Amino acid sequence: MNNVTTPIHSVSVDLSHSSEAKELLMIVKGRLSWLSPSSPEFEFLSPIYKQLVEAATLLESLEE
């Protein structure tokens, strides 16, 4: 069986303030710290973490 990296669904989260993105970022970061980098959950959460970093940065720039 091939390892498929293309998502078969998506989740949309509307963040109205950078504090919301930062809070979710800390939750995901905390979970990642407990996981092995080779685990499927880490592989799933790692790109989400990167997207949250970008979202928090963007929201902060808009709030200035």
Secondary structure, 3 states (H helix, E strand, C coil): CCCCCCCCCCCCCCCCCHHHHHHHHHHHHHHHHHCCCCCHHHHHHHHHHHHHHHHHHHHHHHHC
